[in-house]
């Protein structure tokens, strides 16, 4: 009963998290209307004041002319002079006001965009903490370790990335704005992907060391891919809006490089256990990722392309979900919950590169292909890869992020607009090399601090309550 109440609590928490962006959206919309009305009133009313002043001058001079004995002919010069002076004064005031209004509009729009970006940033944060965190609790006796490793990785990577970005270690220094926070969250997503490969086989202190090594490795590859680092890929030519290459592929193959060094013979032969409760928690994490993935892909897109990026991501996820069900049933004869929790998300991975540059039809088809590929990876390819590497991929990141990431990067050549094929191919190849080498190096460094004596067991490092049956 305690476990069931615990499960219900987290379902309520998940629903509560979904309500926060909605509240933010309502407030944002209200704020936009207030700003628009205020600016509209100022820009319309102020010129009318100037016009009324001019008309008042004309009327007053006419009344003086009719009421006095002054010769109208001699007064014409004074009338013209005063009218011209009034026009000049009104024009100057109007021009000055336009400058003020333009500046106010620019400031208001900038503030509004920062507020809108916060909505996407908090969506990505929900993916990191609730989505990735609970997706990895499928290991029956390592639930505490999975969510704690998620907390530690995110809490180190985000400030560490933002600090290095400010210092201009890789590329030009970036201002402390929402854009930098979102990029830091992408880096955190990538390390959580990598963590899925070696989950349960590191001491908790080793996750900290791994994070410290991962961030500069990720930033170096990001610099090469997006900022013309080393002059390899011209800036702006790589199509990778949602990070199929830079985020998913890099994280997956960095993690595979680590497991080569961080898998003992005992780990290799040890079964990773899961049960119904742990798999249900994992499905909760999967659904959270599914819901917020459109924000993940749309966040770095141009404003005009954000809607199509979000729509394409949803359609790709839908295609992957349906294809996963069909492929899992055909290959395994029954539905495997690990396929439903993981391969359904392959649509979000594969559409990342071209989400803002392709059509809804292509997104749906590409997502379906990725779903099938991911199921084949979990059911057939993974045992062969693990045997070849002599390492265990705990969460199957090669099947969910590695292969779909490569597929997404290369598929952009055929379905996206304004693509340079050579750049896409070069980016996929270089990212694989950089991720693999830095992952091997990180695994070697971390292995110097020893290995866990009992893998996939919370009791080694946590106070664990006794289970009551």
C-alpha positions, 0 to 999 in steps of 0.5 A: 500500500505504501508503494501504491500511495508513493506512485499516486503521489508522483502522478499528482506531482507530474500533473502539477508540473504540467499546470505551471507552464499553463499558468505562465502562458495565461500570465504571459498572454495577459501581459502582452495585451496590457503592453499592446494596449498601453503602447497602442494608446500612447502611439495614437493619442500623442499625435492627436494632441499635437494636431489638436494644438495646431487646430486650436492655434488656427481657431484662436487666431481667427477669433482674434481677427474677427474681434479686433480692429487689426488689419487682416492683411497685416496680420497674415504674416504673423498668422503664417509665422505662428502656424509654421512654428506650431507645426515645427514644434508639433513635428519635433514632439512627435518625432521625439515621442516616436523614438521613445515609443520605438525604444519602449516597444523594443524593450517590451518585446525583448522582455516578452521573448525572454519570458516566453523562453523561460516557458520552454526552459522550464519544460526542458527542466521537467524533462531532465528531472522527472523525464530522464530521472524516472525513465532510468528507475526501471532497475529494480534495486537502483531507483534511489541511485538513478534519481540521485545521479540525475540530481547530481548531474544536472546540478553540476552541468548547468552552472558549470556550462554557463560559467565556461560559456561566460569565460569564452573557453569554447567560442565567444563569451555569451551573455547571461540570458535564457538562451544560455540556460537552455543551451546548458540544459541541452548539455545536461540532457546529453550527459543524462543520455550518457549516464544511461549507458553506465547507470548503476556501475559507478559510485555516486562520487564518480558521477561527479567526476564524470560530469566535470569531464563531460562538460568541456568534452561536449562544449568542444564538440558543440563549438566544432559543430555550431561555431566553426571551431577549428574551421571544420564546419562553417557556422550556420551550415549544419542543420541540427535544430533539436540536437540529433547529432550534437546532443543525442549522438554525442551523449550516446557514444560518449557513454558507450566509450565509458562502458568499455572501461567501466564494466567488470567481468562480474558486471557483464554476467550480472542480470539487470533486474526490473519488476512491474512497479519499477517499469511503471515508474519508468513509463511515467518518465517516458510519458513526461519526456514525450509530452515536453519533447516538442518544447525541447526541439522548438526552443532553439528554432527561429521564432517563425519556425517554432510552431512547425518544429513543435508540430513536426516533433509531435507527429514524429513521436506519434509515428514512433509510438505506433511503429514501436507497438507494431514492431515489438509485437512482430519481433517479440510476439508480445509487447515489451514494456522496455520498447514502449518506454524507450523506442516510442521516444526515438521519434523525438530523437530522429526529428531533432535535426530537421524539425524546423526544416521539413514537412509534417508528412516526412516527420511522421514517416521518419518517426515510424522508421526510427521506432522500428530501428529502436525496437530492432536495436533493443531486441537484436542489435544490443546483445551483439554490441555489448559482446563486441564492446565487452561492456553493458549498456544499462538503458540501451542508449545506443538504441534510443539515442545513438542510432536514431541520432545518426539517422536523424542527422543523415535523414536531414539530407533528404527531407530538410530544406537548404541542406549541404549533404557534405556538412551533415555527413562530416558532422555525424562522423566527427561527433562519433569520433570526438564522443568515442575518444572523450568517452574512453578517456573519461572512463579511464580517468573514472576507473582510477577511483575504483569500481562498485563492489555490488552493481545496481544496488542502492543498499551499497550507498543509501539507507534503504527501508526494508521491503514489506511483502 
